[in-house]
Structures are given as C-alpha cells and as structure tokens.
Amino acid sequence: MTMRAQNRRRPSWFTRFWAIVRYEMLWNIRKKKFIGILIIVFAIATLVLLIPVIGSRTTNVGITKNPDYAITFGGNAFVFLLLAIGTSVNTFSSEFESGTIVPLVSKPVSRSMIFMGKLFTTFMLLLLSYTILYGYITLASLGVYGPQSHLQYMPLIVLGSLLSTFIWVGLLFAAGCLTKNTMVTIIAAIGLFLALLIAGPIITVFSGPSQSLNYLPGTGATGSFIIGTNVTSVSAGTDNIGTNLVNYALYPSTYVDFYKTNLTAITQNETALPDAGLLYTQSTGSIAATGVIVGLAYTAGFLLVAWVAFKRSQIME
C-alpha cells in the first residue's frame, strides 16, 4: 500500500478530535454526576429566588424592585465548585480507576489531543450550563424583582463565571492526573475550598481587606463604592470576576474604597461594624483586570500540571 493511500485512510485531525469530544460527552452522561449536580445548582438558584417571595407573603410586605438583580447574581463560589466537580471529577481519575484509559490511549490519537478534547468538552458543558442557568435567572427575576436593566452585559457574567469555575476545573484535572483517584481528587478540591472560605474572613477581620487576598482563589477583599444614594458592595476576588467586569462596564471611572474594621470600637447592640479608616482605593477597572489575570494564571498553572502529569503517567493494561 502506498504512503498516499495510507494518508487517505488516516482520519483527519478534526475527525479524531471530535471523536474524543463525543466520547467525553457520553462519558459524562453515563456517569450522571453532571446531570445530578446541574439539577442541584438549578434548585439552589430557585430557592434563592423563592426566599424573598415566601418572606413577602408571610409578612405581607412587598418585595423591593431590583432592576440589577440578574446582572449581580453571578458570583457564587459554591456553584462554581459544584459545576467544576460535575464536569471534571471523572475526566481523568475515573478513567484510570475503571481502566477505560487503556483503550482510549491505544487509539490513533496523541495524549495531548486526548487532553485538549476533554478540556474542550468541559468548556462546552460549562458554557451550556451557565447560558441556561443565567437565562433562567433572568426570566425568573423579571417575575420577582420586576424589569431588569443592563441585560446586554449578561455575557460578561457568563464569561466571568466560566473563568471562576475553570480555576477549580484546572485543580480537579491536576489532582485527577496526579492521584488517579476520584475520592482523593474530590477531597483535595473541597478541602482547599473550605480552607479558603474559612481563612479569608479571619484574615479580613484582623488585618483588614488586604489586597493579597485577591491573589488567592475565593472572595478576596471586600469594599464598596457609592453611586448617587446607592452603596454597592464589591468583592475583588476570583469568585466575582463576572460582576466586577460588569461594574467596570457600568462605572469605568469609579473607585472602590476598602476599610479596615476597628475591633476595639465594637460595642453591644452595634448595628454596623465600625471602621478604622480607609486602607486603600482601587478602580473598578483594576479590580476586574486583576481578577481576570489571576484567574487565568491559576487556570493555566493547574492545567499545565495536569497535562504534564497525564503525558508522563504510566498506563498499564
């Protein structure tokens, strides 16, 4: 058989890549974790929307109209972690545990193509999930909080949520390729999530909303800015990339003030925590850019570790 005939028989790059993507899609459907977690995420969003409705009917007090509810909803760390687990936890670790990785790597595709195919599938699943989720939230918020404004910026919320989630996706990929164990991978992700969730507020109380918090995955430093008579709270960490991009789009020349709490001034029946003065200010543009850069850096770092570990892993039949 001539070399030309062999080349004609060899599937194209796109055909091989799409075969990996299709395989990964079916793999996620068979495991059912993704579908189950997606249902949980929608249940959480529905509950959040129903709480004010239930409270209003119980107290006979009307719900305050909030035209910005839809574009400020994005930024829930727990949802990011859940969807990352749903789309990524089985991607490598379960393949190693079940042995399905053996026939996969025996196909005429490189390990880099397998890795990229799995990564692309995760991206597409998350993009679809967030598009449906925020579409649902937008429609539901119309009924609860009235007409919504600035909906043209919803794509920024979706993109920000994708990046916030991909930090955890990268971690799960890396842990899965290194440990080849699904339970250890889940424990590593949840352990880091809880550690950051607990450590952030403690550091903030004793040292103030330090800018260093913005370089860790999580909520980051919390500040505020005033537009007219409205005070808007801003969390500058990677969990709020989407909302911070919207803040920059709406208020590009606005600065956010970060104050330190004065613990010694707290008195009994205090309705608001006293501050000890302004620590620093930061523009909405700087906050948004920092979140994007830090998110990309963590994602790239974790994915690089995962790719190297997968390339070097010994797969025995």
N, C-alpha and C positions, 0 to 999 in steps of 0.2 A: 504494500500500500504506500503510495507516495506521501510525502510530507504535506502536500497541498490537500490531499484527501483527508488526512488526519486533522488538519486545521478546520476543514469544513465540518467534520463530525464533532469537534470540540464546542460545547455550548459557549455562547458569548458571556462576557463579564456580567452584563446586566441580568442575563438568564440565571447565572449561578448566584448572583447576589440576591435576586428576587426569590429564589428557592430558599435561601436562608431566612429571609424575611417571612415568607409564607410558613415555613417550618416553625419559626418562633411565635408567630401569631397563633398557630394551632396548639403549640406547647402551652401558651398562657391560657387558652380556652380550656384545654384538658385539665389543667391544674385547678381551675376555678377560683383561685385566690384573688385574681384581678377582679373578676365579676363580683365576688363577695365583698371585697374592700370598696369597690365603686358604689355598691348599694349602701354600705355604711357611711361613706362620705356624703351621699345624697341625703341620707337620713339625718346626719348632723346638720347639714345646711337647712333642711326642712325644719328641724327642731329650733334652730336659731331664729328662723323667720316666724315660727309659731309662738314662741315665748311672749313677745310683746302683744300678740293678738289675744292670747289667753289672759295675760295680765290686764289688758284693756277691758275685756268682758267681765273679768272678776271684780275690778274696781270701778267700772263704769266711767273710766277716764279715757278720752280719745287718744289715739296714737299720734304723736307729733310727726308731721310730714318731714321727710328727709330725702330731698332730691338727689343727694350724693351717696345714698346707701350702696347702690350697685358697684360704683367705682371705688368704694372704700372697703368692700368686703374682702378683697384679695389680701392675704397675709396671715394665713393660719398654719402655724408650724406643724401641728399635729396632722392636719390634712396632707401637707407636703410629705411627711414621713409615711403616712398610710399608703398614699398612692405610689411612692417610691418602692415600698415593700411589695405592693400588689403587682407592680410591673417588673421588678428587678430581682427579687429574692430567689426566684427559681432559675434565673437566667444562666448561671454557671454552677452554683453549688449543687442544685438538684440534678443537673446533668451528670456531674461527677458521681453523686451518690447513687443514682439509678443505673449508671453505666451507659446511658444513651449518648454520652460524649464520644464513645469509641466509634460507632458507625458514622457519627457526624464528621469527625476529623478524617475519616477514611475516604470521604467524598473528594472529588477533584476541585477542592477549594482550599485556599490558604487559611491559616488560623486568623490572620489579620482580617480577611473577608468575613469569617465567621463572627469575629468580634464586632466589626462595623455593622454587619447585618443585625445582630442582636441589639446594638446601640440604636440603630435607626428605628427598629421596631418599637423599642421603648419610647423613643421620642414621639413616634406616631400615635401610640396608645395614650400617652400623656396629653398630647395636643388635642386629640379627640375628646378625652375625658374633661379637660379644662374648658374646651369650647362648649360642650354640652352643659357642664356644671354652671358656668357663668351665664350662659344663655338662660338656663332655668332660674338662676338667682335674679337675673334682670327682670324676667317676666313676673316672678313671684313678688319682687319688691314693688312693682307697679301697683299690685293689689293691696300691699301692706302699707307702703310709705308714700304712695302717690306717684305722679310723673317724675321720671328720673332725668337728670341733666348729665351732660358731658359723656354720653354713651359712646361717642366716637373714640374715646380713649380706652375702651374695654380691651382692644387688642394688646395694649401695654400691660394690663392686668394679667392677661393670658401669658404673654411672653415673660413677665416677671415671675409668675408662678412656675412656669417651666424651668427657669434658671434656678429658682429657690429649691425646686424639687430635685433637679439634677445634681445638686451637691450631695444629696442622700443617695441618689442613684449611683453616682460615682463611688461613694463609700461602700455600698452594697456590692457593686461589681468587684471592687478591690478585695473586700473581705471574702466574697464567694470564691474568687480565683485563688486567694492565698490559703484559705482554710478548707475549701471543698466541702464545707459542712453548712447546711441550711440553718440549723438551730444556732450555731455559733455566729453566723452572719447576722441573724435577726437580733441576737443578744447584743452584739457589738454596736449595731445601729441604735437600738433602743437605749442602751447604756450611755452612749455618747449624747443622745438627745436629752435624756433625763439629767445627766451631769451638767450640760449647758443650761438647761431650763432652771436648775436649782442655783447654779453658781452665778448666773447673770444678775438676778435681783439682789443677791447678797453683796456682790461687788458694788453694785449701784448704790446701795444703802450706805456703805461705809466709805467708799471712795468717790461717789458721785457717778454721773453718766459719762464715764471715761470713753474717749474716742477709741481706745484699744479694744473695747467690746465690739466695735463694728468690724473688726478683723477676725472675729470668730463666727462660725455658723450660729444663727439664732436671732433674737430680737434686736440686740445691740443697744446702744444708748437711746434714751427717750427724752425728747424735748418738745417744744411747741412753738407755734407762730400764730399771730393774730391777723385776721383779715376782717376789717370792719369791727363788728362786735363778736365775731365767732373765733373761738380758740380751737386750733387744730393740733391734736397730738401727733407727734412723728416719732416712729421707731426706726432708727437708722441702720439696722442690721440686715442680714441677708434674707430674713423671713418677710421683709416688706419691700422687696425690690419693685414689685408692680405698683404698689400705691405710691412709692417715692418717685417713680417715673411719672405718674400722673400728677403728683404735686409739682414736679418741675415743669411739666407741660402747662399747668394752670397758673403757676406762680413762679416764673423763672427768675425773678429778681428778689425773691423773698428769702430772708434769713431765719433759721431756726435757732431758738435760744435753749441752752441746756443749763439747768440749775442743779446745784447740789442740795440735798436735804439736810437741814440743821437738826440733828437728832436731839441736841440738848434743849432745843426750844419747844419740843413736843409737850403739850400739856393735856390734861384729862379732857375728854369730850372735844378733842380737836377735830374739826370737820375737814381740814386740809393740811397736808404736811407742809411745815414752814421751810422756806429755802434759806440757804446761807449765802446767796448771791450768785450772780451769773458766772458760770465756769467758762463758757466759750460760746461762740455762734458759728454756724455753718450754713452755707447757702443750700437751697433745695437741689441745685444742680450738682454741687459737690457730693451731697449725700447720695443722690441717685447714681452718680458715676462710681463712687466708692463701692456701693452695693453691687453694681454690675461687675466691676473689676474683681472684687473679692470672690463673688460667686463663680465667675469664670475661672479664676485661679484655683479654687478648691476643686471644681469640676474637672479641670484639665489635669490637676495633680493626681486625684484619685483614679481617673480613667487611665492615665499613663501607668500607674502602679498595676492596675488591673490588666492592661494589655501586656505588659512585660511578664507578669506572673502567668498569664494564660499562654503566652508564647513559649515560656520555659517549662511549663508544667509537664510532668511525665505522665502519659496516659497509657495504662497497661490494660490489655484485654483480659 
